[in-house]
Amino acid sequence: MEADRTLDCIGLYCPMPIVKTSQQIGELADGEVLEVISDDEGIKSDMPAWCDKTGHKFLGLEETGDEIKVYVRK
C-alpha cells in the first residue's frame, strides 16, 4: 500500500504507537495515508479501535516476520 508518510514505532509498546500516531496524523492533510511500522502485536487491535474512536479510516495491515505495518487515512 502506498503511504504519504511513514512512522517507525519498532521497539515501542502500548500505548506509544498510538500516541505517536496521534501526534503524526495531525501533521497530515485530509485524505493522506500514514504507514505505521511496529513490532507490537497489540497494534492489530489497538489501531482499528483508535481509528473508530477518532474518525480516521483504518485501511488494513501487512505482516512480514515480526514487522507489522498498519495504514491509516486521515
Summary of the structure (lengths in Angstrom):
residues: 74
radius of gyration: 10.8
end to end distance: 15.1
largest distance: 31.3
contacts: 215
relative contact order: 0.28
helix: 30%
strand: 34%
